[in-house]
Amino acid sequence: MIELIVLDIDGVITDGSVIIDSRGHEQKQINLKDIDAIFELHRRGYKLAAITGEDTEIVGYFEKRFPWEYFYRGNKTKKETMQQIEEGTGISRKNICYVGDGKYDVEPLTYAGLGLCPANAIDRAKHAADIILQNDGGKGCLWELISILEKYNNETSSYNYFYQRLEEHEDIFKKMASDQRLMSAVMDIAGDILELLQKGGQIFLCGNGGSAADAQHIATEFISRFYKERPAMNAEALTVNTSTVTAIGNDYSYERVFSRQLEGKGRAGDMLIGISTSGRSKNVLEALRCAKRNGIIPVMLTGDQGVQELDELCKYVVMVPSRITPRVQEAHIFIGHVIAEYVEYKMFGEKA
């Protein structure tokens, strides 16, 4: 629930341009919709604050013009200032919305519970923001904010539910982008796959439930294509069809459904990618053990569960920083796409 809105001024309330008259005086442009939006937000009970890196006469005008609870001028350490506001008001960062467009806004956009930027913000601000507004700064972007907050703060609305799931998704991907070990493991897997395919090897994938569908999806990306019209690459998702599952389950155990298939098809130097959000699927773990015994490279895509055996068993463990099953599965598909796309690019050249 957003309670406090913190705004940058130049490039958000104004359009970021400067008009210089013949006497050298600066003028800024502001949209009437944005003026109305600030007062409307105040009428709706939101606390308002502004943090600007500038300290000019025009900034003084903005300070007097609007009903701020807090106003900071000539301030470029915006995250620290937000923390001071947080301490002074007792409002948690998750209940703070920040709107900014420039390089000094990147940290507060990330820090706030809800970060927004105008459509013409710099790329770094867009990457840091949770939502990119449709209008440019100083062109009515703050009026959009009213509609967004109506939906975001209504906990019973479908929009709120969507925003919350989207925030979960974005949080995981931002953590992945900061995890050098995870990125290195993903690209090292891609490098190994490239090498084994060039030597005539094969990739196998396996998973249960939703991860079975992920295994099939990723295998198909190798067999099909991304950008290039090219030969199929040798990849296969170990089957979970009813006949195979029940036959192996009856003759041996359901824990050996994947390992029995791998015994018959795999060769030393191939790779098995196991997919399990919990990291504890007995069927997948048994297949990884089988892979290791037979000289097949064992790889696991999992969630943040900390299964100790995996580090001992697998050459690579890619651990998505979440325990929320659907969000982890989304990340697994992304990782599979990155690997398959990279291998295609390296084997067959640039995008068509």
N, C-alpha and C positions, 0 to 999 in steps of 0.2 A: 504494500500500500504506500504510494508516494505521498509524502507530506510536505517536503521542501523541494523547491525548484531553484537551481543555481544556473545563472546565465552568463555567458561571455557577452560582451557588447558588440565589438567591431566584428562584422562578418556574421552576426546572429541577429541582433536587433537592427543594426545597420547593414547595408549591402557590401561593406568592406571597401568601398571606393572613397576617395578623397577629392573634393573639388577645391581648388585654390583660386581665390579671387585676385584682383589686380594689386591688392595691398598685402597679399601673402597670407590672408586668413583662410583657415580650413573650414570646409563645410562637409557634413555627412548627410546621407539620405536614409530615411526610415519610412516604412510602409504603415499606413494608418491601421491596417489589419493587425499588425504586430503591436501597435500601441494599444488597441482595443483588447488584444489577447492578454497582455500583461495585466491590465485592470480586471479582465474577466477571471483570470486565474486567482487574483487577490480576492475577488468577490466570492469565489468558490471555496475559499478557506485555505488555500495553499500559502505557505510561508515562502517569501521570495528573497533571493540573494543575487548579487552580481559580483563577479570578479573580473577585472579588466587589467591588462598590462599597461594601459595608457593612463596618463595623468595630465589631461588638458582641460581647457575651458569647456569643451563640448562634453567631456566626461562629467564635469560638474553639473551641466544641464541634465544629463541622464540621472544623476544621483538625486536631484531635486524633483524630477518630473514624475517618478514612479514610486509606488508604496513599498519600498524595500524594508525587510527586517535587518538585512546586512548588506553593506556595500563596501567593496575593497577596490581601490584604484592604485595604479602603478605597481601591480602585484603579478609576478610571473610564476611564483611558487604556489600554484593553484591547488594542488592536491593537499599540501600542508594547511592551506587556508580552509579547505573543506573539512579537514580533520578538526580544526579549531571550531568551526561552526557546529560540527557534529557533537563535540564535547560541550559547547555552550548551550545547545538546544536539547541535548539528550536524544536527538533523532538519529537512529542507526543509518549507516551508509546505504543499506538495502532499501531504505525509505526515502532516499535522495535521488532526484533526477537532475542530471547535468546536461546542458546544451552548449556545445562549442564547435569550432571549425578549424582551429589552427594547431601549430606544433605545441604550444603551451597547454592545449586542451586535451592532449592524448592521455596523460596520466589521470586527470579527473574523470574523463569519459570512462576509463577502465575501472576506476575506483568506485564510482557511483553505482547504486543499485540498478539504475536505468540511465544509459547514456544515449544521447541523440545528437546528430549533426545535420546541418543543412545539406542540400543536394550538391552544392559547390564547395564543400569542405575539402581540405587536402586529403590525399589518400591515407595517410597515417591516422587521421581522425576518423575516416570512414571505417578503417579496419578496427579501431578501438571501440567504436559506437555499437550499441545493440540495435539501433534503428537509424536508418538514413532517411531523413525527411524528403518529401517530393519537391518542395520549393527551395529556392536558394535563400541564403541569409539576406535579411532586409527585404524579402519579397513575399512575406506572408507565411514564413515557415513556422512561426510561433502559434499561429492560429491552428495549424495542424496538431500542435501539441495538445490542445484542449481535447480534441476528439480522441487522440491516442490515450490520454490519461483517463478519460471517461471509461474506456474499455479495459484499460490495464488495471484500474482500481476496483472494478466491479468483479468481485471474486466469484460471482455466480454466472458470469457471462462466458460464452464459448470463446470469445476473443481473449479473455484473461487466461483461460486454459491453454490456448494456443501460445500466448506469450510466454507462459511458464515453461512449456515444453521446449520452446525455441531457446529460452535462456539456458535450460539444461544442456541443450545441444551445443550452443555457442560456448558455454563455459568449458565443456570437455575439449572442444577443438582449440580453444585458446591455450588450455593446459598442454595439449599435444604439441602445439606450435612452440612452446617454451621448453619442451623436453628433448634435449639433444640426444640422449641415449635412445629414446623411442625412434626419433627420426633416423638416427644412424642405423638402428636395427632394421627398419623398414627398407632403407636403401641398400643395406648389405644383403638382405634377402633377395632383393631385385637383382643385385649383381650376381649372386650365386645362381639364381634361376637363369639368367642370361647365359652364364657359362655352361650350365648343365644342358640347356636346350641346344646350344651350339655343338655340344658333343653327342647329341642324340638321346639325351635323358628325358625324363618325364616328371611332371608335377602331379601329385595327388592331393586332394583336399577332402576333409571329412568334418562332419559336425552333426549334432542331434537337434531335433526340433527346428526352431528358427535358424539356427546355425547350419542345419543341413541345407536350407534354402540359400544361405549365404555362400556355402561351399559350391553349390551348383552355379550360382550367379557368377562367382569369381572365375570358376573353371571355364564358363562360357565366354568370358571376356578374352581369355587366351585363345579359345577356339574360333571365336568370331573376329571382331576387329574394333579398334577405336577410330583411327583416322585413315589408316592405310589399307588399300586393297592388297592383301598379302596372304601367304599360306597360313593355314591354321597352325597354332603352336600346340605342343603335345601336353595337354592337361586333362585331368579327369576327376570328377567328384565321385568318391566311393559311394555306391548306391545304398539307398535306404528303402528300396522297393519291398513290398510286403513279402513276396516269395523268398527273397534273399534273407531278410531279417528273421523270418520265422524258421527257415531251414537251418541257418547257422545257429539261431537261438535254441532250437530243439536238439540239434546234434552236439553242440558245444555249450555256449552260454551267450546271452545277449551282449555281454561285455566284449566278445570276440568278433562281432559283426564286421567291423572295419579291419581288424588285424588279419583275419582270414583272407579277405580280399587283397590286402596289401602283400601277404605272403605269396599269393599266386601271381600278382602283376608287377610288383616292385622289383627293381634291380639296384644294386649298389651304385651310389652316385645320384640316384633320383632324390626327390624331395617330397616329404609329406607335410602339409600345412593343416594342423588340427585347429578347429575353431570351437571354443567353448566360453561363454560369457562368465561362467563361474570358475573355470579352470579345473573342475572336478568331475567332468563327465568320464565315467569308467570306460566307456566304449572308446572315447578319443584317447585317453591316457594309455590304454592297452595298445592302441594302434601306434602311438608314439614310441612305446617300449619296443614294439615289433620293428619299427623303423630303425631304431638305434642298434638293435641286435644285427640287423641285416645291412648295415652300412648306408641306409637311406637317411638323408638329412632331416632331422626332426625339428619342426617349427610350430610354435603355438601362438595363436591370437586369442587373447582373453581379456577379462576385466580386472579391476583392482581388487583381487582377492588374496594375493600373496600365498599361492600354493608352492611350498618349498621344493617339492619334487621337480617342478618344471625347470628350475634353474640347473638342476643336476641332469635332467633328461634331455633337454632341448639345446640345440645350437643357438637358437634365437627364441626369445620370449617377448612378444609385443603386448604390453599390458596397458590397455586403454584406462585412463584415470577416472573410472566411474564404476559403480555397482548397479546402475540402473539399466536393466537388460535391454530395452529397446534402443537406448542411447548408445550403449556399447556395440550393439549390432550395426547401428548406423555408421559408427566409426570403423568397424571391421570392413564394411563394404567400401568405404572411402579408401582405406589402406589397400584393399585388394585392387581397386581401380588404379591407384597410384602405381602399384607394382606392375600390373599388366600393361598399363599405358607406357611406363618407362621402358619395359622390356621391348615392347613393340617399336618404340622410338629408336632404341639402340640397335635393334636387329634389322630394322627395315628403313631407317632414315627419318627425316623430319615429317611433320604432319602434311597430309595431302592438301 
